[in-house]
Each structure stands twice: as structure tokens, then as C-alpha cells.
Amino acid sequence: MGFELNTGKRNFWIGNAVLTLAMVMLFFMGQLSEAMGIWAAVLWMALAAVGVGLVMSDKSGEPPTPD
């Protein structure tokens, strides 16, 4: 069907969702750091790393040739 996404596109959108969660987490970092301490920053770094990894996972090694 037309609604099926291949794995690369799915990883891209999941990565964007994880990066959005990391961005929202930055807005509440003050409260989170009071509640979780240094682990709030560790959690944010892990979310950002996973999100970027997912977004970049469908990239091929060679760029397309110019026209």
C-alpha cells in the first residue's frame, strides 16, 4: 500500500521524534536536574545521540553525483 514506510524512512521519523523529545527535555532541564541530578544531563545526551544515530542511519556512504 502507499502508506508503508521503508526502514530508512521509519528510522528517520523515529529519530526526529526522539530529537524532539530531547529538545522538549531541554526546556525542563532545571526541574529535571533538581529531581535527577547529573542523570538528567546524561539522559539528555543519550536521547540526542540515539536520535542523531537514527536520523543518520539511512545515509549512504557516497553523495549523489552533481548534474
N, C-alpha and C positions, 0 to 999 in steps of 0.2 A: 504494500500500500504506500501511498505518498507520505504517510506520517511517520514511517520508520526512519530512525536516525542510525547512521553507521557509527562504529565505535569511536572514531576520531571526533566526530561532531558531538557525541554524547559526552566524551571526556572534556571537550571544550566547554560545554554548558555547565557541567558539574563543577569544573574548575572555576568558572565565573561565579557560580553560586557560593562556593567556598571562599573566594576572594571577597565577595560581597559581605559574607558573614564576618570575615576578618576586618573589613572596613567598619562595619557597624560596631564591632568589638572595640575599635579604637575610640569611638565616641563615649563609651562607658568604661574606659581604661582606669579612670580614677577610682570609681566604685569597685571595679574588679580587682584592682591592685590592693585596695584596703581589705577586701574579703579573701583574696587568694595569695597575696604577697607576690613574690617573684614569679610564681607559677602562671600568673595572668600573662606576663610577657612571654614566657616560654610557650604557652598555649597559642598566643597570637603568632609567634614566629613559626610554629608548626603548621597552623592553618594557612599562613601565607605561603610557606614552602610547598605544601600539598596542592594548593590552588594553582600556583605558578607551574608546578610539575604537570598537573592535569591539563592546563591550557596549552603548554608547550609539547605535550606528548604526541600530538598528531603532526608535528612538523617533520618534514623530510630533511635529509642531510644537504641536498643541493637546492639552491634557489632556482626559480624558473629563469630560462634564458630571456633576455630582453628582445623586444620586437624590432 
